């Protein structure tokens, strides 16, 4: 088996099932990589706007899984960085706090007063405690 064929199979093995449709017609591993890059890294303002919309619409339900919620945020923050929009930690924290349900309002109010000192280390601590 050629190295490129093995690499292409490895790429196919590592992507999620829903992403296989993106690379199904790729003949080389480089082609598969470029197709994935084109799909996930959008340098256009349209891609940035869509990501900001996704960030602003993300909300934790009252009975939602906080860990999964934070993982979803981290994935969106990473995508933002991939398109050249690096957010500072305070802005990330603000998005997360704004997404929490009413039952978390006392925590949100407490943290809001000290947002300048708050970082996404909160995310790691929250995940650890869950």
N, C-alpha and C positions, 0 to 999 in steps of 0.2 A: 504494500500500500504506500503510495507517495505521501510525503510529508504534508503537502497542501491538502490532500484528500483527508488525512487524519485531522488536520487543523480545522477544516470545514465541518467535519463530523463533531469535533469538540465544541465548536461554536454552536452548532445545532443542538447539542446535548445541554449546553449551559443556559440557553435562552429559555424563557417561559414558553409554554405551549402556544399562548396567544401571539407570541412574537415570531413563531415559526413561519407564519404567512409572509412576513416581511422578507425572509431570506430563502424562501422555498425555491426560487428560480436561480439562486446564486450558483455559479460554477466553481468559483475559487473562494478560498477563505478571505482574501482581500476584498473581493466583491461583497461577500456577506458582511464583513466588517463595515464597509462603506455604506451599504444599505441601512444597517443598524445606526450608524452615525448620522446619516441623513435623516432618519426617522426620529431619533431621540435628541439630537443637538440641532436646534433651529436657531440660526443667527438673526432671524427676522424679528421685527417688532411684534408681528402677529403671534409668534411663539411666546414672546415675553408677556404679552397681554393675556394670552390664554393661561399661562402659568400663574400670573397675578390673580386672575379670576378664580382659578382653582384654589389658590391659597386663601383668598378671602371668603370662599364658600365653604371651606372645610370646617365642620362643626362636630363637636363631640356630643353625642346624645346622652341623656341622663344616665342610661344604663350601658353606655359605650365602654369599650376597652381602651383605657388610657394609653397603655403600651402601644397598641396598634395605631392609635391616633398620633402619637409622637413619631412613630416609624413613618407614617404617611407624610407628616410634616417634613421630616428629615429628607425623605425622597424628593419632595417638591423643592426644598431649599437647595439640594444638590443639583437638580435640574436648572434652577435659577442660575446657579454658579456656572453651569455648563454653557449657558447662553450669554454669559458675561455680566450677569447681574448679581454682584456679591452684596449680600445684605449684612449689616452689622448685627451683632448679637442682640442688641436692644430691639431692633426691628423684628427679628425672629421671635423674640420673647413676646412682643406685642401681638403678633399674629396668633401665637399659641394661646395667650391669655384671652384674646377676643373670641377664640373658638370654643371656650369652655362654657358649659351650661350654667344656668342660674344657681344650681346647687353648689357651685364652686365660687360663687360671688365673693364670699368673705376672703378666700385665699387670693382671688384676683385683686380685690381692693387693697389688701395688705401689700401685695407685691407691686401694685401700680405705684404706690407711694415711693418705692425704692427701685423703680425700673432701671435707673442709671447704673445700679450695682448688680442688677439681675442679668444673668447670661443663660445660655442654653445648657449650662451645667445643670440647671434645674431639670432639664429633660433627662439627663443621665441619672440624677437623683430620684426623680419621679419613677423612672423605669426600674431602678434598683428596689424601690420600696413597694412596687406593685406586685 
